[in-house]
Amino acid sequence: MLRNVTAGIDGSPESLAAAHWAAQEALRRGAGLNLVHAWFPHPRPAPYVPLGTSERGWAEVVLKEAVHSVHAAHPGLEITRRLVRDTPVSALLEAAGEAELLVLGSLGLGSVVGFVTGSVSHRVVGRAPCPVVLVRAGQSAAAEHLPAVDGVAPEEIPQTPFRAVVLGLDIAHPCDELLEFAFDAARRRDTGLRVVHVFRAPPPAGPGPGPGAAQAPAAGHEVLAAEERAVTAVLRPWCEKFPGVPVTRTVVEGRAGAELVRAAAGAGLVVVGRRDGGGRLGAHTGAVAHAVLHHVAAPVAVVPHV
């Protein structure tokens, strides 16, 4: 059975950007697009519901406008709509169980909005069984491509090369789901994959200043070389499986979140992992994914793994 790319709709500019991004991804995958909007009755209508309109009626308007906008941009795409009388978390998690990818809108830079507000984001991004991509408002199809050269018409922008896909790799947990998602994303875009691995060197075993101190630089080079060899070993079978994907490797010592955010500048898509488990946002998505979600301008894919 054909699985869909699903986008959550809530009437915000962020969710509309997510819907358009999801439409492009559905076309790349040869899949359909499913737009989901959840509404839940309250004793008093929410402030955003216009006077004289029921909550269900307004929900129908929001979903219809989103479908119309996406259909106008992608007339050949199969689009289904789902209006669910449920809480956003439950509706999205149920939809994620039937999707190969869930796409949500994100404000980023310290906060997220719409379907991913507060505890909703903790539970959706942290519990979805499929990869979740967060997209900022204003993110367009052209933003995934490198700047067009002089003389290229705007309608020809999709033919310009894609920006690279950036993968944050932890060699202590090199899960297949994460690696396959990143390589496949680069393959579908016919672009390169930049793999970033950040490590923390162990503290020196010897005493402070003295004869042993001169050996510290050599020891640091040995640690770096060992990490680079480990990254190459992890990537080797995936490079063989995806021979058409050019791969560059960055192995650096430092703080993983900060280094990955820096490496993601100019990326078309950033891919990070999320280990299954309970807890708060930091424990659920991991500190690195948390930093990337809040500070990277490009769409961010969070891939669950064991």
JOZIGI-V510305 format. One record per residue. N is the residue number from 1. RES is the residue in three letters. PHI is phi in whole degrees, 0 to 359 (999 if undefined). OMEGA is omega in whole degrees, 0 to 359 (999 if undefined). Layout:
n:N res:RES phi:PHI omega:OMEGA
n:N res:RES phi:PHI omega:OMEGA
//
This chain:
n:1 res:MET phi:999 omega:181
n:2 res:LEU phi:291 omega:177
n:3 res:ARG phi:267 omega:185
n:4 res:ASN phi:258 omega:162
n:5 res:VAL phi:271 omega:185
n:6 res:THR phi:245 omega:176
n:7 res:ALA phi:236 omega:176
n:8 res:GLY phi:273 omega:182
n:9 res:ILE phi:246 omega:176
n:10 res:ASP phi:221 omega:179
n:11 res:GLY phi:91 omega:180
n:12 res:SER phi:274 omega:175
n:13 res:PRO phi:301 omega:180
n:14 res:GLU phi:295 omega:181
n:15 res:SER phi:290 omega:177
n:16 res:LEU phi:292 omega:175
n:17 res:ALA phi:298 omega:178
n:18 res:ALA phi:297 omega:180
n:19 res:ALA phi:296 omega:180
n:20 res:HIS phi:290 omega:177
n:21 res:TRP phi:297 omega:180
n:22 res:ALA phi:297 omega:178
n:23 res:ALA phi:296 omega:178
n:24 res:GLN phi:298 omega:181
n:25 res:GLU phi:293 omega:178
n:26 res:ALA phi:298 omega:177
n:27 res:LEU phi:296 omega:179
n:28 res:ARG phi:297 omega:184
n:29 res:ARG phi:268 omega:185
n:30 res:GLY phi:67 omega:183
n:31 res:ALA phi:246 omega:173
n:32 res:GLY phi:270 omega:179
n:33 res:LEU phi:246 omega:179
n:34 res:ASN phi:244 omega:178
n:35 res:LEU phi:256 omega:185
n:36 res:VAL phi:242 omega:174
n:37 res:HIS phi:229 omega:180
n:38 res:ALA phi:254 omega:174
n:39 res:TRP phi:223 omega:182
n:40 res:PHE phi:217 omega:184
n:41 res:PRO phi:292 omega:178
n:42 res:HIS phi:238 omega:177
n:43 res:PRO phi:304 omega:175
n:44 res:ARG phi:236 omega:180
n:45 res:PRO phi:303 omega:179
n:46 res:ALA phi:297 omega:183
n:47 res:PRO phi:301 omega:183
n:48 res:TYR phi:279 omega:180
n:49 res:VAL phi:277 omega:181
n:50 res:PRO phi:300 omega:178
n:51 res:LEU phi:301 omega:180
n:52 res:GLY phi:83 omega:180
n:53 res:THR phi:241 omega:177
n:54 res:SER phi:284 omega:178
n:55 res:GLU phi:298 omega:178
n:56 res:ARG phi:294 omega:180
n:57 res:GLY phi:299 omega:179
n:58 res:TRP phi:292 omega:178
n:59 res:ALA phi:298 omega:178
n:60 res:GLU phi:297 omega:179
n:61 res:VAL phi:295 omega:181
n:62 res:VAL phi:301 omega:182
n:63 res:LEU phi:292 omega:180
n:64 res:LYS phi:298 omega:180
n:65 res:GLU phi:295 omega:178
n:66 res:ALA phi:294 omega:178
n:67 res:VAL phi:299 omega:180
n:68 res:HIS phi:297 omega:181
n:69 res:SER phi:297 omega:181
n:70 res:VAL phi:290 omega:180
n:71 res:HIS phi:296 omega:179
n:72 res:ALA phi:297 omega:180
n:73 res:ALA phi:278 omega:184
n:74 res:HIS phi:224 omega:186
n:75 res:PRO phi:297 omega:182
n:76 res:GLY phi:270 omega:184
n:77 res:LEU phi:274 omega:175
n:78 res:GLU phi:283 omega:183
n:79 res:ILE phi:240 omega:172
n:80 res:THR phi:246 omega:180
n:81 res:ARG phi:239 omega:179
n:82 res:ARG phi:221 omega:176
n:83 res:LEU phi:259 omega:189
n:84 res:VAL phi:243 omega:174
n:85 res:ARG phi:272 omega:184
n:86 res:ASP phi:192 omega:175
n:87 res:THR phi:287 omega:180
n:88 res:PRO phi:304 omega:182
n:89 res:VAL phi:299 omega:182
n:90 res:SER phi:297 omega:182
n:91 res:ALA phi:296 omega:183
n:92 res:LEU phi:287 omega:178
n:93 res:LEU phi:294 omega:176
n:94 res:GLU phi:295 omega:179
n:95 res:ALA phi:295 omega:180
n:96 res:ALA phi:296 omega:179
n:97 res:GLY phi:293 omega:180
n:98 res:GLU phi:249 omega:185
n:99 res:ALA phi:246 omega:172
n:100 res:GLU phi:269 omega:179
n:101 res:LEU phi:201 omega:176
n:102 res:LEU phi:245 omega:183
n:103 res:VAL phi:239 omega:182
n:104 res:LEU phi:231 omega:176
n:105 res:GLY phi:275 omega:182
n:106 res:SER phi:220 omega:174
n:107 res:LEU phi:274 omega:178
n:108 res:GLY phi:68 omega:179
n:109 res:LEU phi:49 omega:174
n:110 res:GLY phi:102 omega:179
n:111 res:SER phi:206 omega:177
n:112 res:VAL phi:230 omega:190
n:113 res:VAL phi:233 omega:175
n:114 res:GLY phi:65 omega:181
n:115 res:PHE phi:295 omega:185
n:116 res:VAL phi:246 omega:178
n:117 res:THR phi:265 omega:172
n:118 res:GLY phi:51 omega:185
n:119 res:SER phi:295 omega:178
n:120 res:VAL phi:296 omega:179
n:121 res:SER phi:296 omega:180
n:122 res:HIS phi:302 omega:186
n:123 res:ARG phi:276 omega:180
n:124 res:VAL phi:280 omega:180
n:125 res:VAL phi:297 omega:184
n:126 res:GLY phi:276 omega:185
n:127 res:ARG phi:238 omega:182
n:128 res:ALA phi:298 omega:181
n:129 res:PRO phi:283 omega:180
n:130 res:CYS phi:244 omega:176
n:131 res:PRO phi:301 omega:179
n:132 res:VAL phi:240 omega:177
n:133 res:VAL phi:251 omega:177
n:134 res:LEU phi:253 omega:188
n:135 res:VAL phi:235 omega:179
n:136 res:ARG phi:277 omega:172
n:137 res:ALA phi:298 omega:180
n:138 res:GLY phi:87 omega:178
n:139 res:GLN phi:289 omega:181
n:140 res:SER phi:243 omega:178
n:141 res:ALA phi:299 omega:181
n:142 res:ALA phi:295 omega:183
n:143 res:ALA phi:293 omega:179
n:144 res:GLU phi:281 omega:183
n:145 res:HIS phi:257 omega:172
n:146 res:LEU phi:294 omega:180
n:147 res:PRO phi:304 omega:180
n:148 res:ALA phi:290 omega:178
n:149 res:VAL phi:286 omega:179
n:150 res:ASP phi:301 omega:177
n:151 res:GLY phi:92 omega:178
n:152 res:VAL phi:272 omega:181
n:153 res:ALA phi:289 omega:181
n:154 res:PRO phi:305 omega:182
n:155 res:GLU phi:290 omega:178
n:156 res:GLU phi:264 omega:182
n:157 res:ILE phi:303 omega:179
n:158 res:PRO phi:301 omega:179
n:159 res:GLN phi:275 omega:177
n:160 res:THR phi:283 omega:184
n:161 res:PRO phi:300 omega:176
n:162 res:PHE phi:283 omega:170
n:163 res:ARG phi:291 omega:184
n:164 res:ALA phi:290 omega:169
n:165 res:VAL phi:269 omega:180
n:166 res:VAL phi:248 omega:180
n:167 res:LEU phi:244 omega:171
n:168 res:GLY phi:272 omega:187
n:169 res:LEU phi:246 omega:173
n:170 res:ASP phi:251 omega:186
n:171 res:ILE phi:290 omega:175
n:172 res:ALA phi:287 omega:179
n:173 res:HIS phi:224 omega:184
n:174 res:PRO phi:277 omega:187
n:175 res:CYS phi:285 omega:180
n:176 res:ASP phi:295 omega:183
n:177 res:GLU phi:301 omega:182
n:178 res:LEU phi:293 omega:182
n:179 res:LEU phi:294 omega:180
n:180 res:GLU phi:294 omega:179
n:181 res:PHE phi:299 omega:183
n:182 res:ALA phi:293 omega:179
n:183 res:PHE phi:297 omega:181
n:184 res:ASP phi:293 omega:178
n:185 res:ALA phi:297 omega:178
n:186 res:ALA phi:293 omega:179
n:187 res:ARG phi:297 omega:182
n:188 res:ARG phi:296 omega:181
n:189 res:ARG phi:266 omega:183
n:190 res:ASP phi:54 omega:182
n:191 res:THR phi:225 omega:181
n:192 res:GLY phi:273 omega:176
n:193 res:LEU phi:244 omega:176
n:194 res:ARG phi:258 omega:181
n:195 res:VAL phi:261 omega:182
n:196 res:VAL phi:242 omega:175
n:197 res:HIS phi:239 omega:181
n:198 res:VAL phi:244 omega:181
n:199 res:PHE phi:231 omega:174
n:200 res:ARG phi:246 omega:181
n:201 res:ALA phi:290 omega:178
n:202 res:PRO phi:293 omega:178
n:203 res:PRO phi:295 omega:180
n:204 res:PRO phi:299 omega:183
n:205 res:ALA phi:279 omega:185
n:206 res:GLY phi:278 omega:178
n:207 res:PRO phi:287 omega:180
n:208 res:GLY phi:290 omega:183
n:209 res:PRO phi:307 omega:181
n:210 res:GLY phi:159 omega:182
n:211 res:PRO phi:301 omega:182
n:212 res:GLY phi:286 omega:185
n:213 res:ALA phi:294 omega:181
n:214 res:ALA phi:293 omega:181
n:215 res:GLN phi:274 omega:185
n:216 res:ALA phi:301 omega:179
n:217 res:PRO phi:301 omega:179
n:218 res:ALA phi:296 omega:179
n:219 res:ALA phi:297 omega:179
n:220 res:GLY phi:297 omega:178
n:221 res:HIS phi:296 omega:179
n:222 res:GLU phi:294 omega:178
n:223 res:VAL phi:297 omega:179
n:224 res:LEU phi:299 omega:180
n:225 res:ALA phi:298 omega:179
n:226 res:ALA phi:294 omega:178
n:227 res:GLU phi:295 omega:179
n:228 res:GLU phi:296 omega:178
n:229 res:ARG phi:295 omega:180
n:230 res:ALA phi:295 omega:178
n:231 res:VAL phi:297 omega:179
n:232 res:THR phi:300 omega:180
n:233 res:ALA phi:294 omega:180
n:234 res:VAL phi:294 omega:185
n:235 res:LEU phi:279 omega:188
n:236 res:ARG phi:307 omega:182
n:237 res:PRO phi:295 omega:180
n:238 res:TRP phi:281 omega:174
n:239 res:CYS phi:295 omega:177
n:240 res:GLU phi:289 omega:180
n:241 res:LYS phi:287 omega:180
n:242 res:PHE phi:239 omega:186
n:243 res:PRO phi:294 omega:181
n:244 res:GLY phi:275 omega:181
n:245 res:VAL phi:263 omega:176
n:246 res:PRO phi:288 omega:185
n:247 res:VAL phi:240 omega:171
n:248 res:THR phi:243 omega:184
n:249 res:ARG phi:240 omega:173
n:250 res:THR phi:236 omega:178
n:251 res:VAL phi:240 omega:187
n:252 res:VAL phi:216 omega:175
n:253 res:GLU phi:272 omega:178
n:254 res:GLY phi:157 omega:177
n:255 res:ARG phi:268 omega:190
n:256 res:ALA phi:301 omega:182
n:257 res:GLY phi:299 omega:182
n:258 res:ALA phi:295 omega:181
n:259 res:GLU phi:292 omega:180
n:260 res:LEU phi:289 omega:176
n:261 res:VAL phi:300 omega:179
n:262 res:ARG phi:295 omega:182
n:263 res:ALA phi:291 omega:183
n:264 res:ALA phi:280 omega:179
n:265 res:ALA phi:300 omega:180
n:266 res:GLY phi:83 omega:181
n:267 res:ALA phi:282 omega:174
n:268 res:GLY phi:270 omega:180
n:269 res:LEU phi:203 omega:177
n:270 res:VAL phi:243 omega:184
n:271 res:VAL phi:241 omega:177
n:272 res:VAL phi:228 omega:182
n:273 res:GLY phi:257 omega:174
n:274 res:ARG phi:222 omega:178
n:275 res:ARG phi:280 omega:180
n:276 res:ASP phi:295 omega:179
n:277 res:GLY phi:155 omega:182
n:278 res:GLY phi:264 omega:175
n:279 res:GLY phi:120 omega:181
n:280 res:ARG phi:283 omega:184
n:281 res:LEU phi:304 omega:182
n:282 res:GLY phi:300 omega:181
n:283 res:ALA phi:284 omega:185
n:284 res:HIS phi:281 omega:182
n:285 res:THR phi:261 omega:185
n:286 res:GLY phi:91 omega:183
n:287 res:ALA phi:297 omega:182
n:288 res:VAL phi:293 omega:178
n:289 res:ALA phi:299 omega:179
n:290 res:HIS phi:299 omega:180
n:291 res:ALA phi:295 omega:181
n:292 res:VAL phi:295 omega:181
n:293 res:LEU phi:300 omega:185
n:294 res:HIS phi:267 omega:190
n:295 res:HIS phi:232 omega:179
n:296 res:VAL phi:257 omega:183
n:297 res:ALA phi:283 omega:182
n:298 res:ALA phi:287 omega:172
n:299 res:PRO phi:303 omega:182
n:300 res:VAL phi:239 omega:176
n:301 res:ALA phi:259 omega:177
n:302 res:VAL phi:252 omega:188
n:303 res:VAL phi:254 omega:179
n:304 res:PRO phi:285 omega:177
n:305 res:HIS phi:205 omega:182
n:306 res:VAL phi:272 omega:999
//
